[in-house]
Amino acid sequence: MTIKISKPKFNIREKLSELDKPSGLKGNELMRSDTTQDARDLVSAGRKNMIINGAMTINQRNDTSSYTIPHGTGGSYGGPDRWAVNESTDGSISVNMDGDPAGGNGAGTDVQEFTKAFQLACTGTATLSSGHNTHFFQNIEGYNIANLGWGTMSAKPVTLSFWVKTNKAGIYAVGLENNAPDRCCIRDYYQSGNFKWNKVVLTFPGCTDGTWLQTDGCGMRVRFCLASGVQYDNGVDGEWVNSDNLCTTKSQVVNFMDSTNNRFMITGVQLEVGENATEFEHRSHSEELSLCQRYFAIFPGRSGGIPFWQCYMGSSSGYCSIPVPNFNFRIVPTPTDKTTGTSSSSGNMYDVGGANIKSNFTGNGTVTLSCGGYAPSGIGLIMNFGTHNSGDKDGVVASWNGATPGIFLDAEL
C-alpha cells in the first residue's frame, strides 16, 4: 500500500531571516574583526584609562581647601592629585576639589556618576603678552604609554573624553606632547559659557615620529589651555607639529584670565587607546589613592595625626631614620615640611622625662629632612636634629612633634 505524506511548503530563506537578530553597528564591526586583539581594541577591554585621578576624588595636599597657585613656570600642585597648574601671567588663579557634580548642578546629565570636580578660578586678571599662559596638565609616566607604539609607524590613536563646565565662552584647546618637548598635537573644542556640564570627546592620531619615553620619566603630557599668548598658538587642530604649542590661532583668542568671575570645572577625564570613547573606568578609592601615592604621599598621612617619633641621641649628634611604608614611589622622594614648604622643620624635641630640649641642639629645634634609599620596609626618612651642645647628656631619647598632616614626600614627574 502506498502512503502519501504532504506538508506545507517551506521557504528556507524566510526561516533563516526569522533567526536573524539585530546586532547593531558595533556588533557588525565585532563580527568583522580579524583577530581577538582587533575585537579587544574595538571595545577597549581591560584596563584602559591612562589618566590617574581623572574623577578628581583624591587631594592629599589640601583636601577640599582652596589653594592659590604660585606665579611662575613649570607647574605647581595644590588641587586634585596628579594635576599641576602653570600660571605665568600677571594675574592669579586658585584651585580646589569641588563637589559640584553631586550637588545637584549636574542634575539631568550623566556627569552625576562623579562626585568631585577640579575647579579653577581666576582670582587676579591679566592682559596677555606674547609669552603669557595659564594651563593645567598631567604628566603620564613612560611605562604607561609603552603600548601606544608612538615614535613608530605602528603608532595607535587615542581618545580623550571629559566633562567640563565654564562660564567663560570661547574656543578652548587641549593637547598632547612628548617630554622633549618637540612634538605636540592640539585639539580645539567650544564652550558656550552657560556654566552647564557637557561632555567633550576628542580623538588624536598616533604620533609616528619623535622620542616618546618608555621609562619612569614623563612619557606624555596632557595639557588643557585656559589662556595663551601668541608665542604658543602655532598648533594645528588634529595634526602633529614639531614644536611646543598650547593652542591654535582660534583657541588663542579665549582669555580665562580676563575676569575674576571666571570659573572652569572638569571631571571624568579619560585617555584611552583607539578612536572610541567608552564608559569611564571607575577604580576603587583605595586603588586610585595607591596610584597617586607613587608620585606623592604624606607620612604618616592626614588620618595619622601629628607625626611623633623617638630616636636615640649619641654623644655628638642627633638624628634618626624613620621607616616609611612602601608607597612604590617612582623615585626616591624629596621630603618637605607642610608648614615651611622646605626640608627644614621647626619641631619640638623632648627628652625621656618630657622636658623640651630643643635648645640643646644647634639651630634650636630646626630639623633637616632627607630620604635614604629603598629598604624592605620602604623609604628611610632621615631626621637630622643637628649637633648637641656641650652641656647635653649622652644617650638622650628625643621625640619630635612636627606639623600636621605630616611630611610631604614628592616623587612627581
C-alpha positions in Angstrom: 0.0 0.0 0.0 1.3 3.4 -0.9 1.1 6.1 1.7 1.3 9.7 0.6 2.5 12.4 3.1 2.0 16.0 2.4 3.4 19.1 4.2 3.2 22.8 3.7 5.8 24.5 1.6 8.9 25.5 3.5 10.9 28.6 2.4 14.3 28.2 3.9 15.4 31.7 3.2 12.4 33.1 5.0 13.0 30.9 8.0 16.7 31.9 8.2 15.7 35.6 8.1 13.5 35.0 11.1 16.5 33.8 13.1 18.4 37.0 12.5 18.9 39.3 15.5 19.8 42.9 15.1 23.5 43.2 16.1 23.9 47.0 15.7 26.8 48.9 14.2 29.3 47.8 16.9 28.1 44.2 16.6 28.7 44.2 12.9 32.2 45.6 13.5 33.0 43.0 16.1 31.9 40.2 13.7 34.2 41.6 11.1 37.2 41.7 13.4 40.1 39.6 12.0 41.7 38.9 15.4 41.0 38.8 19.1 43.1 41.8 19.5 41.1 43.7 17.0 37.9 42.9 19.0 39.6 44.0 22.3 40.8 47.3 20.7 37.2 48.0 19.4 35.6 47.7 22.9 38.6 48.9 24.9 38.6 45.7 27.0 40.8 45.6 30.1 42.5 48.5 32.0 42.2 51.5 29.8 42.4 54.9 31.4 46.0 56.3 31.2 44.9 59.3 33.4 45.3 58.9 37.1 42.7 60.6 39.3 40.5 61.6 36.4 37.5 61.6 38.6 39.2 64.2 40.9 38.5 62.3 44.1 42.0 62.4 45.6 43.5 65.6 47.0 46.2 64.7 49.6 47.7 68.1 49.8 44.7 70.3 50.5 41.6 68.1 50.7 38.7 70.4 50.0 40.5 73.7 50.8 41.3 76.2 48.1 44.9 76.8 47.1 46.4 79.8 45.2 48.9 78.6 42.6 52.3 80.3 42.9 53.2 82.5 40.0 55.8 81.1 37.6 56.6 78.5 35.0 57.0 74.7 35.5 53.7 73.9 37.2 52.6 73.6 40.8 50.4 71.2 42.6 47.6 72.1 45.1 44.4 70.8 43.6 43.5 67.2 43.0 46.4 64.8 42.9 48.4 64.4 39.7 47.1 67.7 38.2 49.6 70.5 38.0 48.8 74.1 37.1 51.1 76.6 35.3 50.2 80.2 35.9 52.6 82.6 34.2 50.6 85.7 33.6 50.3 89.0 35.6 47.1 87.6 37.2 46.5 84.8 39.7 44.5 81.6 39.9 43.2 79.4 42.7 42.2 75.7 42.6 40.2 73.3 44.7 38.5 69.9 44.7 34.8 70.7 44.4 31.6 68.6 44.9 29.6 70.3 42.2 28.6 67.3 40.1 26.9 65.6 43.1 25.5 68.8 44.4 22.5 68.9 42.1 24.2 71.2 39.5 24.7 68.2 37.3 21.1 67.0 37.6 19.7 65.6 34.4 23.1 64.6 32.9 25.4 61.6 33.3 28.0 63.8 35.0 26.4 62.7 38.2 28.2 59.5 38.1 31.1 61.6 39.5 31.1 63.1 43.0 34.0 65.6 42.6 35.4 68.0 40.1 38.6 70.1 39.7 37.7 73.8 39.8 40.0 76.6 38.7 39.1 80.2 39.5 40.6 83.4 38.2 41.5 85.5 41.3 43.5 88.2 39.6 43.1 89.4 36.0 45.8 89.7 33.3 46.1 91.2 29.8 48.1 88.6 27.9 51.5 89.3 26.4 53.3 87.0 23.9 54.8 84.6 26.4 52.0 84.5 29.0 49.9 81.4 29.5 47.7 79.6 32.0 47.2 75.8 31.7 46.8 72.7 33.8 48.3 69.3 32.9 49.1 65.7 33.9 52.4 64.1 33.2 51.9 60.4 32.3 54.8 58.0 33.2 56.5 56.5 30.2 55.9 52.9 31.3 52.1 53.7 31.0 52.2 54.7 27.3 54.6 52.0 26.0 51.7 50.1 24.4 50.9 53.0 22.1 53.9 52.4 19.9 54.4 56.2 19.5 57.5 57.2 17.6 57.0 54.2 15.2 54.9 53.5 12.1 52.6 51.4 14.3 51.5 54.3 16.5 47.9 53.9 17.7 45.4 56.7 18.0 44.0 57.7 21.4 40.7 59.3 22.5 40.4 61.8 25.3 37.0 62.4 26.9 36.0 64.6 29.8 33.1 66.6 31.4 33.5 70.3 31.5 31.6 73.4 32.8 32.6 77.0 32.5 31.0 80.5 32.4 33.7 81.8 30.1 32.6 81.3 26.5 35.1 80.6 23.7 37.2 78.0 21.9 39.5 76.1 24.2 42.4 73.8 23.5 43.8 70.6 24.9 47.0 69.0 23.6 49.3 66.0 23.9 53.1 66.4 23.8 56.3 64.5 24.4 58.8 65.2 27.1 61.4 66.9 24.8 59.1 68.9 24.1 59.3 68.9 20.3 56.1 67.0 19.2 52.6 68.2 20.0 49.0 67.8 18.7 46.3 70.2 19.6 42.5 69.7 19.5 40.1 72.7 19.8 36.7 72.5 21.5 34.0 75.1 22.0 32.2 76.1 25.2 29.1 78.3 25.2 29.8 79.8 28.7 26.4 78.8 30.0 28.0 77.1 33.1 26.3 73.8 32.4 28.0 70.4 32.4 28.7 69.0 28.9 30.9 66.1 27.7 33.7 66.6 25.2 35.2 63.7 23.1 38.4 64.3 21.1 40.5 61.8 19.1 44.2 62.3 18.5 46.1 60.4 15.7 49.1 58.3 16.8 52.5 60.1 16.5 54.8 58.1 14.2 58.0 60.1 14.9 59.8 61.8 17.7 61.1 60.4 21.0 58.5 59.1 23.5 60.0 57.9 26.8 59.0 54.4 27.9 60.8 54.7 31.3 59.9 56.2 34.7 60.3 59.6 33.2 57.5 61.7 31.5 56.2 59.7 28.5 53.4 62.1 27.6 52.0 65.4 28.8 48.2 66.1 28.6 47.7 69.9 28.7 44.5 71.9 29.0 45.0 75.5 27.9 43.0 78.3 29.6 44.9 81.3 28.2 47.9 81.8 26.0 49.9 84.5 24.3 50.8 84.3 20.6 54.1 82.6 21.4 52.3 79.2 21.9 49.4 79.4 19.3 51.1 77.7 16.3 49.3 74.3 16.8 47.2 72.8 14.1 43.9 71.2 15.1 44.2 67.4 14.9 47.7 67.3 13.4 51.2 66.7 14.9 53.7 69.5 14.6 57.3 69.6 15.5 57.2 72.3 18.2 55.9 73.2 21.7 52.4 74.7 21.5 49.4 75.2 23.8 46.7 76.2 21.3 45.8 77.1 17.8 45.2 80.6 16.4 41.4 80.0 17.0 41.7 78.9 20.6 44.3 81.5 21.4 41.6 84.1 21.4 40.0 83.0 24.7 41.5 84.5 27.8 40.2 82.9 31.0 42.3 85.4 33.0 40.3 88.5 31.9 37.7 88.4 34.8 37.7 87.3 38.5 34.2 85.9 37.8 35.6 83.2 35.5 35.3 79.6 36.6 36.4 76.4 34.9 35.4 72.9 36.2 36.4 69.5 34.9 35.9 65.8 35.8 35.7 62.4 34.3 38.9 62.7 32.3 39.8 59.6 30.4 42.5 58.9 27.9 42.3 55.5 26.1 43.7 53.7 23.1 41.6 53.8 20.0 39.1 56.0 18.2 36.2 55.3 20.6 35.3 56.9 23.9 34.0 54.2 26.2 32.4 54.4 29.6 34.6 55.9 32.3 36.8 53.4 34.2 35.9 53.9 37.8 38.5 52.5 40.1 38.1 52.0 43.9 39.1 54.9 46.1 41.9 52.8 47.6 43.3 51.8 44.2 43.2 55.4 42.9 44.9 56.6 46.1 47.6 54.0 45.7 48.2 55.1 42.1 48.6 58.7 43.2 51.0 57.8 46.0 53.5 56.5 43.5 54.1 60.2 42.8 53.2 61.9 46.1 52.3 60.7 49.6 52.0 62.2 53.1 53.6 60.4 56.0 52.0 59.5 58.4 49.0 60.9 56.5 46.0 63.1 57.2 44.4 60.4 59.3 47.6 59.6 61.2 47.6 62.7 63.4 50.7 64.7 64.3 53.9 63.0 63.5 55.7 61.7 66.6 59.0 59.9 66.5 61.6 58.9 69.0 65.3 58.3 68.4 68.5 57.7 70.4 71.0 60.6 70.6 74.6 59.8 70.6 77.4 61.8 72.1 77.8 64.4 69.3 74.8 64.4 67.0 71.1 63.7 67.0 69.5 62.0 64.0 67.3 59.1 63.3 65.9 57.2 60.3 62.2 56.5 60.3 61.0 53.7 58.0 58.2 54.9 55.7 55.7 52.4 54.3 56.5 51.3 50.8 54.3 53.5 48.6 56.1 52.1 45.5 57.5 55.6 44.7 58.6 56.3 41.2 61.9 57.5 42.5 63.3 58.3 46.0 61.1 61.2 47.0 62.0 64.6 48.3 60.6 65.4 51.8 59.2 68.8 52.8 57.5 70.1 55.9 53.9 71.1 55.3 54.3 74.4 57.3 57.7 75.6 56.0 57.4 74.2 52.5 61.1 73.2 52.7 63.3 70.4 54.0 63.7 72.3 57.3 61.1 71.8 60.0 60.8 73.7 63.2 59.9 70.9 65.5 59.9 70.4 69.3 62.1 67.8 70.9 61.6 66.3 74.3 63.7 64.1 76.5 62.5 60.8 78.0 61.3 62.8 81.0 59.1 65.1 78.9 61.3 68.2 79.1 61.7 70.3 76.0 65.3 70.0 75.0 65.3 71.7 71.5 67.7 74.4 72.9 70.3 71.7 73.4 70.8 71.4 69.7 72.3 73.7 67.2 69.6 75.5 65.3 67.4 75.5 68.4 65.0 72.8 67.2 65.5 73.0 63.4 65.2 69.6 61.9 66.6 68.8 58.5 64.7 66.2 56.5 66.1 63.9 53.8 65.3 60.5 52.3 67.6 57.5 52.0 67.4 54.6 49.6 64.9 51.9 49.4 64.7 49.4 52.2 62.5 46.3 52.8 60.1 48.4 54.8 60.1 51.3 52.4 61.9 54.7 52.3 64.1 55.7 55.2 63.1 59.3 56.2 66.2 60.7 57.9 65.6 63.4 60.5 68.7 65.3 61.5 68.3 67.3 64.7 71.7 68.8 64.5 74.8 68.7 66.8 74.5 68.5 70.6 75.6 71.5 72.6 78.4 70.8 75.1 76.1 70.6 78.1 73.9 67.9 76.6 73.8 64.4 78.1 74.8 61.4 76.1 72.1 58.8 75.4 69.1 61.1 75.4 66.0 59.7 73.8 64.5 62.6 71.9 61.0 62.9 70.4 59.9 65.3 67.6 56.4 66.7 67.1 56.1 68.1 63.6 53.4 69.8 61.7 50.2 68.1 60.7 49.2 66.5 58.4 52.8 65.1 58.2 55.8 65.1 55.9 55.2 65.6 52.1 57.1 63.0 50.1 57.3 64.2 46.5 58.2 61.9 43.5 56.3 63.8 40.9 57.3 63.6 37.2 
